[in-house]
Amino acid sequence: MKRRAVQPETSDTASLDFLCEAMMSMRTVEEMRAFLRDLTTPAELEALTDRWRVVPYLLREVAYREIHDRTAVSVTTIGRVARFLGGEQGGYALAARRLQRKGRWPPVDSD
């Protein structure tokens, strides 16, 4: 977390909630894509995309090395996602369940 010399006007929690509200206000994939491209650098967006891209493989219990071979995402990142996927926050798992219910989940070959 970066250090600031001046105290911000709002708390980190309020700022995060404000960001979450903005994200939730997007109505289409195209709107969210535009928002994310404005909000993040290309490298940050790539990192977010990489993290989410490995979730289907992890849920199918594909080996980390195989996930890396298929996606080119680092084994370190895959391990980090795996820890959070089973973690107490539950965000990855919740989003995955909701997309699966909507039929918007990518197939993962188990070959």
N, C-alpha and C positions, 0 to 999 in steps of 0.2 A: 504494500500500500504506500502510495507516495505521501510524503510529509508536506504539510503546508505551513508557511510562516504566519499566515493570517487565519483566524477561525472562520469557517464558512457560516453563512447566514442560517442554513438549515442543517439538520443532522444527516448523517450518512443514511440512516433508515428512511427518513423523509425523502431524500434524494433518490434512493433506490425505488421507493414506492412510486415516485413521480415518473421515473423511467419505465417501471412496469406498467403504469397506467397508460403511458404513451404507446408502448408496444401493444397493449391490449386494445387500443383504439384503432389499430390497423384492421381493415376489413377483408383484404384479399392478400394472396401471396405476393402479388405485384406491389401492393402498398408496403408490405413488410420488407420486401426485397429493397425497395427504394429507401425506406427508413434505415435499414441496416447498412446500406451502402453510404448513406449520409453520416451515420453515427460512428462507423468504424473505419479503420484503415484497411486497405486490401489484405494486409498480413493478419490483422485481427479477425477479419471476416473469414479468411481461409482457416485460421485456427478454430474458430467456432464451428465451421462447416466440417472440418476434419473430426472434431470431437463427436458431433452428432452422427456423422457418417459411420462410425464404428459401432454405434449402439445396436443396430440389428444383428451384427455379427456376434457381439458379446451375448446378446439374449439367446442366440442359437448355440452358444458355447463353442464357437469356433476358436481355435488356438490363436494366441496373440501373434505368433510368427506368420501364420496363414493370413490373418487379418492384415498384417503389415504388407505381405506379398501382394494381396489383392487391392489394397487401398493406398499404399505408400505412406500411411500414417505411422509415425514412430511408435515403437514398442512402449516407450515411456508414456506417451500420450494415451495409448490404448490402456495401459495399466491405470493411469489416473482416471480415465473415464470409467473403467471397471470398478474402481473403489467408490466413486460417486454414484454409480448405477445401483450399487447395493447399500448405499449410505442412508443416513437418517433423514436427509432433506426430501428425497424421493421424487425430485423433479424430472430426472431422466425417465424413470419408470412410469410416472404419471403421463407424461407426454407420449411415451411409446404406447401405452395402453389405449389412450384416446385415439391416436392415429390408427392403431390396429383395428379398433372398433369401427372407425370410419372407412376402413378398407384402403387406407392411404399408406400402407407399410410396404417397403420394398422387399421383394423376395431375396433370399440369401441361399445360394447354392451350397449344398453340404458336401459336394464332391471333393 
